Amino acid sequence: MTEPDRHPDPEPSAAPPGASPSFEDYPLTRPEYINAIIHFYRGELSRADAWRARLDPTTNWAVVTTGGMLSFTFSNADHSHVTLLLADLLVTIFLCFEARRFRYYDVWRSRVRMIEENFFIPILLRNLVSPRSHWRDWVAQDLDRPTFKKTFLEAVALRLRYNYIWIFLVILAAWVAKLNLHPTAAESSGQVIERMALGPAPGWSILTAVAAFYLIAAWLAISARRQRGIPDEVHGLEREREHWKT
C-alpha cells in the first residue's frame, strides 16, 4: 500500500512575507493520512448502507402488489386474467425503480470495496503494497466527478436475476392457472388461447406478447451472470469453516 512520505515534525513550507500558511503548505503525515482514510471509509460505508436499505421497499411493493392481484383474480371466477397482466406491468415499474436505486448504491459500494481491497487488506497482511497502484487516483477522480459503475440495463438484469424473476414466474404460473380454471375448466389448449383475447386483440397475439416479455426477462436474468462481481460481494460457501466457528 503506497503512502505519503513520513514527516515526524511537519513544518510549513516557505510562505510569502506577511501571508499566513495555507493548508497546502503543510505536508501530510502518515497518521493524518490513515485517519483521513478511516473517516472517509466510514462515511462511504454509511452512504452505501443507506442506499442498500432503499432497495428493500421496492421489492416489498412488488410482492404485496402481486399478492393483492392474485387474491383479487382468484376470488371470483368472473374476474379477468387481465389483472395478472397488469401485475406484470406494475412489477416491471417497481423493477425499474429498484434498478435506479441500485445504480446509486453501487457508486458508494464501489468506493468502499476499493478502500477495503487496497488499504485494509495490505494492512492486515502486513504487506503495504496495494493490488492496484492507482486506486487513490481513481477514488479522487470519482469524488470529483461521480459516475455510475453500471448501466441501467445491467442494474435491471442484476435485480431481475436475484429478486424479480421469481415474482414474474409466480405471476406467469397464476396466469396460466387462471386461464385453465376460470370460468370453467378448459377442455383444450385452443380454448385456453381463446380466453387470452383482450378486446380486439386475439388470444394468439396476447400469447405472443407475454412469451416475448418472459423471453426478454429470462435473457436479462441469464446475462447478469456474465457481469463482474456479485452485488452482495459474497462468492459462495467457504469449504474450510472451522476457524470461523466459536
C-alpha positions as CSV (number, residue, x, y, z in Angstrom):
1,M,0.0,0.0,0.0
2,T,1.7,3.1,-1.2
3,E,1.5,6.1,1.2
4,P,2.8,9.7,1.6
5,D,6.4,10.2,2.9
6,R,6.8,10.4,6.6
7,H,7.3,13.7,8.3
8,P,7.7,13.3,12.0
9,D,7.9,17.1,12.6
10,P,5.9,18.8,9.9
11,E,6.9,22.4,9.3
12,P,5.1,24.7,7.0
13,S,6.9,25.5,3.7
14,A,8.0,29.0,3.0
15,A,5.2,31.4,2.5
16,P,5.3,34.9,1.2
17,P,6.2,37.5,3.8
18,G,3.2,38.6,5.8
19,A,1.0,35.8,4.5
20,S,-0.5,33.1,6.7
21,P,0.4,29.5,5.7
22,S,-2.3,27.7,3.8
23,F,-3.5,24.1,4.2
24,E,-1.4,23.0,1.2
25,D,1.8,24.4,2.8
26,Y,1.7,21.7,5.5
27,P,2.9,18.1,4.5
28,L,0.5,15.2,5.2
29,T,1.9,12.9,7.8
30,R,1.3,9.1,8.0
31,P,-1.1,9.3,11.0
32,E,-3.1,12.1,9.3
33,Y,-3.4,10.1,6.1
34,I,-4.5,6.9,7.8
35,N,-7.0,8.9,10.0
36,A,-8.5,10.6,6.9
37,I,-8.9,7.3,5.0
38,I,-10.6,5.7,8.0
39,H,-13.1,8.6,8.3
40,F,-13.6,8.6,4.6
41,Y,-14.3,4.8,4.6
42,R,-16.9,5.1,7.4
43,G,-18.6,7.9,5.5
44,E,-18.8,5.9,2.3
45,L,-19.9,2.8,4.1
46,S,-22.8,4.8,5.7
47,R,-23.8,6.0,2.3
48,A,-23.7,2.5,0.8
49,D,-25.8,1.2,3.8
50,A,-28.4,3.9,3.3
51,W,-28.9,3.2,-0.4
52,R,-28.8,-0.6,0.2
53,A,-31.7,-0.1,2.6
54,R,-33.7,1.7,-0.1
55,L,-33.6,-1.4,-2.3
56,D,-35.9,-3.5,0.0
57,P,-39.0,-1.3,-0.1
58,T,-39.4,-1.6,-3.9
59,T,-39.2,-5.4,-3.6
60,N,-41.8,-5.3,-0.9
61,W,-44.1,-3.2,-3.0
62,A,-43.8,-5.8,-5.8
63,V,-44.5,-8.7,-3.5
64,V,-47.5,-7.0,-1.9
65,T,-48.9,-5.9,-5.3
66,T,-48.5,-9.4,-6.7
67,G,-50.3,-10.9,-3.6
68,G,-53.1,-8.5,-3.9
69,M,-53.6,-9.1,-7.7
70,L,-53.6,-12.9,-7.1
71,S,-56.1,-12.6,-4.4
72,F,-58.4,-10.5,-6.5
73,T,-58.1,-12.6,-9.6
74,F,-58.9,-15.9,-8.0
75,S,-61.6,-14.6,-5.6
76,N,-64.2,-14.7,-8.3
77,A,-64.3,-16.8,-11.5
78,D,-65.7,-13.8,-13.4
79,H,-62.6,-11.6,-12.7
80,S,-60.5,-11.2,-15.8
81,H,-57.0,-12.6,-16.3
82,V,-56.0,-9.1,-17.4
83,T,-55.4,-8.3,-13.7
84,L,-52.4,-10.6,-13.8
85,L,-51.0,-8.9,-16.9
86,L,-51.4,-5.6,-15.1
87,A,-49.4,-7.1,-12.2
88,D,-46.6,-7.8,-14.7
89,L,-46.7,-4.2,-15.7
90,L,-46.6,-2.8,-12.1
91,V,-43.8,-5.2,-11.0
92,T,-41.8,-4.1,-14.1
93,I,-42.2,-0.5,-12.9
94,F,-41.0,-1.4,-9.4
95,L,-38.1,-3.2,-11.0
96,C,-37.1,0.0,-12.9
97,F,-37.3,2.0,-9.7
98,E,-35.1,-0.5,-7.9
99,A,-32.6,-0.6,-10.7
100,R,-32.2,3.1,-10.5
101,R,-31.6,2.9,-6.7
102,F,-29.2,0.1,-7.2
103,R,-27.0,2.2,-9.5
104,Y,-26.7,4.8,-6.8
105,Y,-25.9,2.2,-4.2
106,D,-23.2,0.7,-6.5
107,V,-21.4,4.1,-6.6
108,W,-20.8,4.0,-2.9
109,R,-20.3,0.3,-2.8
110,S,-17.5,0.5,-5.4
111,R,-15.6,3.1,-3.3
112,V,-16.0,1.0,-0.2
113,R,-14.6,-2.1,-1.9
114,M,-11.8,-0.1,-3.5
115,I,-10.7,1.1,0.0
116,E,-11.1,-2.4,1.5
117,E,-9.1,-4.1,-1.2
118,N,-6.3,-1.6,-1.5
119,F,-6.0,-0.1,2.0
120,F,-7.2,-2.6,4.7
121,I,-6.1,-5.8,3.0
122,P,-2.4,-4.7,2.8
123,I,-2.6,-3.6,6.4
124,L,-4.0,-6.9,7.5
125,L,-1.4,-8.8,5.5
126,R,1.4,-6.6,6.7
127,N,2.4,-6.2,3.1
128,L,2.0,-2.5,2.3
129,V,1.6,-2.8,-1.4
130,S,-1.8,-2.1,-2.9
131,P,-3.0,-4.6,-5.5
132,R,-4.0,-1.6,-7.7
133,S,-1.3,1.1,-7.6
134,H,-3.6,3.9,-8.9
135,W,-6.6,3.3,-6.7
136,R,-6.3,6.6,-4.9
137,D,-6.3,8.5,-8.2
138,W,-9.5,6.6,-9.2
139,V,-11.3,7.3,-6.0
140,A,-10.2,11.0,-6.1
141,Q,-11.5,11.3,-9.7
142,D,-14.7,9.7,-8.7
143,L,-15.1,12.1,-5.9
144,D,-14.5,15.0,-8.3
145,R,-16.9,13.7,-10.9
146,P,-19.1,10.8,-9.6
147,T,-20.1,8.3,-12.3
148,F,-22.3,5.2,-12.3
149,K,-20.4,1.9,-12.5
150,K,-23.2,0.0,-14.1
151,T,-25.6,0.8,-16.9
152,F,-29.3,0.9,-16.2
153,L,-29.8,-2.3,-18.2
154,E,-27.1,-4.1,-16.2
155,A,-28.8,-3.0,-13.0
156,V,-32.1,-4.2,-14.2
157,A,-30.5,-7.6,-15.1
158,L,-29.0,-8.0,-11.6
159,R,-32.1,-7.1,-9.7
160,L,-34.2,-9.3,-12.0
161,R,-31.8,-12.3,-11.5
162,Y,-31.7,-12.1,-7.7
163,N,-35.3,-11.0,-6.9
164,Y,-37.8,-10.2,-9.6
165,I,-37.5,-13.2,-11.8
166,W,-39.2,-15.3,-9.1
167,I,-42.1,-12.8,-8.8
168,F,-42.6,-12.9,-12.6
169,L,-42.6,-16.7,-12.6
170,V,-45.3,-16.7,-9.9
171,I,-47.4,-14.4,-11.9
172,L,-47.0,-16.5,-15.0
173,A,-48.0,-19.7,-13.2
174,A,-51.0,-17.9,-11.8
175,W,-52.0,-16.5,-15.2
176,V,-51.8,-20.0,-16.8
177,A,-53.9,-21.5,-13.9
178,K,-56.5,-18.7,-14.2
179,L,-57.0,-19.3,-17.9
180,N,-57.3,-23.1,-17.3
181,L,-59.7,-22.9,-14.4
182,H,-62.0,-19.9,-14.9
183,P,-64.8,-19.5,-15.6
184,T,-64.8,-23.3,-16.1
185,A,-62.1,-25.9,-16.6
186,A,-60.6,-25.6,-20.1
187,E,-61.1,-28.7,-22.3
188,S,-58.2,-27.9,-24.7
189,S,-55.2,-25.7,-25.3
190,G,-57.1,-23.9,-28.1
191,Q,-59.8,-22.9,-25.6
192,V,-57.1,-21.5,-23.3
193,I,-55.7,-19.4,-26.1
194,E,-59.2,-18.1,-26.9
195,R,-59.6,-17.0,-23.3
196,M,-56.4,-14.9,-23.7
197,A,-58.2,-12.5,-26.0
198,L,-58.2,-8.9,-24.8
199,G,-60.7,-6.6,-26.5
200,P,-60.0,-6.6,-30.3
201,A,-56.7,-8.4,-29.7
202,P,-57.0,-12.1,-30.4
203,G,-55.6,-14.7,-28.0
204,W,-52.6,-15.6,-30.1
205,S,-51.3,-12.0,-30.1
206,I,-51.6,-11.8,-26.3
207,L,-49.8,-15.1,-26.0
208,T,-47.0,-13.8,-28.3
209,A,-46.6,-10.6,-26.3
210,V,-46.4,-12.5,-23.0
211,A,-44.0,-15.0,-24.4
212,A,-41.8,-12.2,-25.7
213,F,-41.9,-10.4,-22.3
214,Y,-40.8,-13.6,-20.5
215,L,-38.1,-14.5,-23.0
216,I,-36.6,-11.0,-22.6
217,A,-36.7,-11.3,-18.8
218,A,-35.0,-14.7,-19.0
219,W,-32.3,-13.4,-21.3
220,L,-31.6,-10.5,-18.9
221,A,-31.5,-12.8,-15.9
222,I,-29.0,-15.1,-17.6
223,S,-26.9,-12.2,-18.9
224,A,-26.5,-10.9,-15.3
225,R,-24.3,-14.0,-14.6
226,R,-21.7,-12.6,-17.0
227,Q,-21.3,-9.4,-15.1
228,R,-18.1,-9.0,-13.0
229,G,-18.7,-9.3,-9.3
230,I,-21.7,-10.1,-7.2
231,P,-23.9,-7.3,-5.7
232,D,-23.5,-8.5,-2.1
233,E,-19.8,-9.3,-2.6
234,V,-20.3,-12.9,-1.4
235,H,-18.9,-15.5,-3.8
236,G,-20.2,-18.8,-2.4
237,L,-19.8,-21.2,0.5
238,E,-16.4,-21.5,2.2
239,R,-15.2,-25.0,2.3
240,E,-13.0,-24.6,5.3
241,R,-15.2,-23.0,8.0
242,E,-13.8,-24.5,11.2
243,H,-11.7,-21.4,12.1
244,W,-14.8,-19.2,11.9
245,K,-16.8,-21.2,14.5
246,T,-17.0,-20.1,18.1
